[in-house]
Amino acid sequence: MDPQSGDGTLATASTATRVHVLGAGPVGLLLTALLQPMSGLSVRLYEKRREYTRTRMVRLAAYLAADSVEAYRADHFDGDNVEAVFDPEELAEGLAFRQSIPSDLMALLRRWSQGFCPLNTIERSLSDLIDARDAHPVQRIAAALTAEDAIAMLEPGDVLIDCTGSRSLLRDHLVPGSGDANGDANTLSFVFEHALVVTFLYGQTYVCNEYCKYYKNVENPRYKFIPMVHRVCDDGTVSHVTGIVSVSAEEYEAMPKQFDGEWLRGNFPNVAQSMDRFIDKIKQETHGELVGDLEVIRIPLNLYRARNATSRQYRGAGAGDHPFATTPVFLAGDSAIGSPYFQSISLGFECVMFLAGLIAQRDRDASQDMLDRYESYIYKQWLRVYMQSKMIKNNKDLFESLDEPIALLDKMHIY
Ligand SMILES: Cc1cc2nc3c(=O)[nH]c(=O)nc-3n(C[C@H](O)[C@H](O)[C@H](O)COP(=O)(O)OP(=O)(O)OC[C@H]3O[C@@H](n4cnc5c(N)ncnc54)[C@H](O)[C@@H]3O)c2cc1C
């Protein structure tokens, strides 16, 4: 459905708390769907896109649908990080909130966390679910907002949540005095690497496993294609394969955002050869052929966070007449934290579940307390994803040097 097709009249608009959700990507949509049934709220969802067209396949973490602490911590590495960072009471509170999620929404989360699916399927399903709930209409506003628009529309008592993605509308406006001058005023960012995300279809069943990463790359000293094992799937006749190849910053700059195998062969033959060798090894094993060409997009794999994920600085500074001094503002999803190895939607979903829980308790909590609790939660999620991403990057670095013992030893930090 068209992202802007919904239109609601707000029956209780005069008394309800107005919640402005900026951005109807996956995270803004989930947040809206969580807030929608809550009494005393009137939710306004702002989006600039006319259609959901992003077909890339995404995978959500199994922990999103967990119904026990054990299930939440099932991933070997992430589970330990979670135990190290979160108190047992916090985990219990998070699980209790999950159990209160309406069954229509929970069913979707369960389905998506079992495999992987197109991003626009997630967006459309959430959007349709929101539009179908007649009892609690959401007002949908088609607009490409500016930060000034967002600030100007605020009234006393409102809540503002920025879900506008990695180029967040408000992230760098949350520090008094920084305004629009410095693009990094409120952002801590680590560039881990530059990569090509390569996707191709293969006309046979290809069962990918961890060993493929090594032995199909043995003759590739550079530009190893690392398939994402859990994203390789097949429908019985065609396998869908996605993986990444690291490139230098200079190579990255010299490439367009999106291209195909033919462009790669013409412009970066060494990278293309490496891909072709990997695919040839699949062919030798399974006697299939590539279906169509490679689809390639270049992305910087960086890990970042908003140093302030709320308007606490304005409130703390008592910045009198600025609306952020009295209106609680929150960043969620890629607006608040971005992670390099494809965990961001799950992280964003996790954060909006917590935020929805805070908003549900808003009568009990003063705004300052809400801001503090959200900041603390976001910081813990940041530690969690930081530890996991560093581990993945370190493992990738070691992998690149597996056949060179000296280089390998150089990268290992044992004591
Ligand atoms: C190739 C690739 C593969 C990926 N795979 C995965 C994966 O497997 N798992 C995973 O978890 N993540 C994955 N990701 C990351 C994931 O796609 C993002 O983390 C996710 O889309 C972020 O969701 P969001 O809602 O926070 O932001 P976005 O998806 O960026 O949505 C922001 C929304 O806000 C709207 N908006 C922005 N500015 C304005 C404005 N000024 N006014 C009005 N509307 C505005 C935008 O139009 C958009 O709809 C992948 C990313 C890439 C590039």
The ligand as an SDF file (V2000), in Angstrom:
LIG
                    3D

 53 58  0  0  0  0  0  0  0  0999 V2000
   22.4570   -3.6690    1.4330 C   0  0  0  0  0  0  0  0  0  0  0  0
   21.8940   -3.5220    2.8000 C   0  0  0  0  0  0  0  0  0  0  0  0
   21.4640   -4.6540    3.4730 C   0  0  0  0  0  0  0  0  0  0  0  0
   20.9280   -4.5400    4.7550 C   0  0  0  0  0  0  0  0  0  0  0  0
   20.5330   -5.6710    5.4170 N   0  0  0  0  0  0  0  0  0  0  0  0
   20.0530   -5.5880    6.6720 C   0  0  0  0  0  0  0  0  0  0  0  0
   19.6700   -6.7560    7.3950 C   0  0  0  0  0  0  0  0  0  0  0  0
   19.7440   -7.8690    6.9160 O   0  0  0  0  0  0  0  0  0  0  0  0
   19.2160   -6.6140    8.6690 N   0  0  0  0  0  0  0  0  0  0  0  0
   19.1260   -5.3900    9.2500 C   0  0  0  0  0  0  0  0  0  0  0  0
   18.7360   -5.3040   10.4110 O   0  0  0  0  0  0  0  0  0  0  0  0
   19.4610   -4.2580    8.5860 N   0  0  0  0  0  0  0  0  0  0  0  0
   19.9370   -4.3300    7.3220 C   0  0  0  0  0  0  0  0  0  0  0  0
   20.3010   -3.1980    6.6520 N   0  0  0  0  0  0  0  0  0  0  0  0
   20.1280   -1.8890    7.3200 C   0  0  0  0  0  0  0  0  0  0  0  0
   18.6530   -1.4710    7.2970 C   0  0  0  0  0  0  0  0  0  0  0  0
   18.1500   -1.4130    6.0000 O   0  0  0  0  0  0  0  0  0  0  0  0
   18.4960   -0.1200    8.0040 C   0  0  0  0  0  0  0  0  0  0  0  0
   19.1160   -0.2410    9.2600 O   0  0  0  0  0  0  0  0  0  0  0  0
   17.0220    0.2380    8.2120 C   0  0  0  0  0  0  0  0  0  0  0  0
   16.3860    0.4800    6.9880 O   0  0  0  0  0  0  0  0  0  0  0  0
   16.9030    1.4480    9.1240 C   0  0  0  0  0  0  0  0  0  0  0  0
   15.5510    1.6750    9.3910 O   0  0  0  0  0  0  0  0  0  0  0  0
   15.0410    3.1110    9.8770 P   0  0  0  0  0  0  0  0  0  0  0  0
   13.5690    3.0170    9.8890 O   0  0  0  0  0  0  0  0  0  0  0  0
   15.7730    3.5020   11.1050 O   0  0  0  0  0  0  0  0  0  0  0  0
   15.5450    4.1220    8.7500 O   0  0  0  0  0  0  0  0  0  0  0  0
   15.1900    4.1470    7.1810 P   0  0  0  0  0  0  0  0  0  0  0  0
   14.9250    2.7800    6.6680 O   0  0  0  0  0  0  0  0  0  0  0  0
   16.2770    4.9280    6.5490 O   0  0  0  0  0  0  0  0  0  0  0  0
   13.8230    4.9680    7.1240 O   0  0  0  0  0  0  0  0  0  0  0  0
   13.8040    6.3500    7.3600 C   0  0  0  0  0  0  0  0  0  0  0  0
   12.5190    6.8900    6.7510 C   0  0  0  0  0  0  0  0  0  0  0  0
   12.4090    8.2720    7.0370 O   0  0  0  0  0  0  0  0  0  0  0  0
   12.0230    8.9580    5.8540 C   0  0  0  0  0  0  0  0  0  0  0  0
   12.5560   10.3190    5.9420 N   0  0  0  0  0  0  0  0  0  0  0  0
   13.8540   10.6660    5.9970 C   0  0  0  0  0  0  0  0  0  0  0  0
   13.9760   12.0020    6.0780 N   0  0  0  0  0  0  0  0  0  0  0  0
   12.7320   12.4920    6.0810 C   0  0  0  0  0  0  0  0  0  0  0  0
   12.1960   13.8290    6.1260 C   0  0  0  0  0  0  0  0  0  0  0  0
   13.0090   14.8840    6.1800 N   0  0  0  0  0  0  0  0  0  0  0  0
   10.8620   13.9880    6.1000 N   0  0  0  0  0  0  0  0  0  0  0  0
   10.0410   12.8980    6.0110 C   0  0  0  0  0  0  0  0  0  0  0  0
   10.4910   11.6340    5.9520 N   0  0  0  0  0  0  0  0  0  0  0  0
   11.8050   11.4230    5.9910 C   0  0  0  0  0  0  0  0  0  0  0  0
   12.6500    8.1390    4.7330 C   0  0  0  0  0  0  0  0  0  0  0  0
   12.0080    8.3740    3.5090 O   0  0  0  0  0  0  0  0  0  0  0  0
   12.4630    6.7170    5.2530 C   0  0  0  0  0  0  0  0  0  0  0  0
   11.2300    6.1700    4.8820 O   0  0  0  0  0  0  0  0  0  0  0  0
   20.8290   -3.2740    5.3730 C   0  0  0  0  0  0  0  0  0  0  0  0
   21.2400   -2.1160    4.7000 C   0  0  0  0  0  0  0  0  0  0  0  0
   21.7880   -2.2370    3.4200 C   0  0  0  0  0  0  0  0  0  0  0  0
   22.2530   -1.0010    2.7220 C   0  0  0  0  0  0  0  0  0  0  0  0
  1  2  1  0
  2  3  1  0
  2 52  2  0
  3  4  2  0
  4  5  1  0
  4 50  1  0
  5  6  2  0
  6  7  1  0
  6 13  1  0
  7  8  2  0
  7  9  1  0
  9 10  1  0
 10 11  2  0
 10 12  1  0
 12 13  2  0
 13 14  1  0
 14 15  1  0
 14 50  1  0
 15 16  1  0
 16 17  1  0
 16 18  1  0
 18 19  1  0
 18 20  1  0
 20 21  1  0
 20 22  1  0
 22 23  1  0
 23 24  1  0
 24 25  2  0
 24 26  1  0
 24 27  1  0
 27 28  1  0
 28 29  2  0
 28 30  1  0
 28 31  1  0
 31 32  1  0
 32 33  1  0
 33 34  1  0
 33 48  1  0
 34 35  1  0
 35 36  1  0
 35 46  1  0
 36 37  1  0
 36 45  1  0
 37 38  2  0
 38 39  1  0
 39 40  1  0
 39 45  2  0
 40 41  1  0
 40 42  2  0
 42 43  1  0
 43 44  2  0
 44 45  1  0
 46 47  1  0
 46 48  1  0
 48 49  1  0
 50 51  2  0
 51 52  1  0
 52 53  1  0
M  END
$$$$
